Amino acid sequence: MVYIDAVEMAGGTGHEHIARLHWVDGTERNWATRQEMVNFLSSETNHAYVRDGQGQVEVLAVLNAHPQYVRTHRDGRFTDNLLHLPGGPYHQ
């Protein structure tokens, strides 16, 4: 299972400004560009998550935007969990 635990922003503070995402899958860890993560999540068999105080939140690709980007989704609505990760504009 892929977990995203940090982001790098470029040129702004919104989801479309996430330039890179740090991911962990077991003992493997690496960085992916925003587009690499969009491409990864475009496959129905690939999934990524962010851990939060309530468990985990799924990360989805937003394909109908330009540029395409990724965003967390819980209970039928988009959330800002990625922006609260280390490196994000809301991280404290």
VENMO-V765805 format. One line per field, one symbol per residue. ss: DSSP state (H for helix, E for strand, L for the rest). psi: psi as a letter, one per 40 degrees, with the letter a starting at -180 (. if undefined). burial: 1 if it has 16 or more other C-alpha atoms within 10 Angstrom, else 0. A space follows every 10 residues. Layout:
ss=???
psi=???
burial=???
This chain:
ss=LEEEEEEEEL LLLLHHHEEE EEEEELLEEE EEEHHHHHHH HLLLLLLEEE EELLEEEEEE EELLLLLLEE EEEELLEEEL HHHHLELLLL LL
psi=hhhheiihih eaeideehdi hhihgbehii iiiddddddd eeheehiiih iaeebihihi hhdfihiiii iihhfeiiif ddeeiheide h.
burial=0111111110 0001111111 1111000000 1101101101 1000001111 0000001111 1100000011 1110000000 1111101110 00
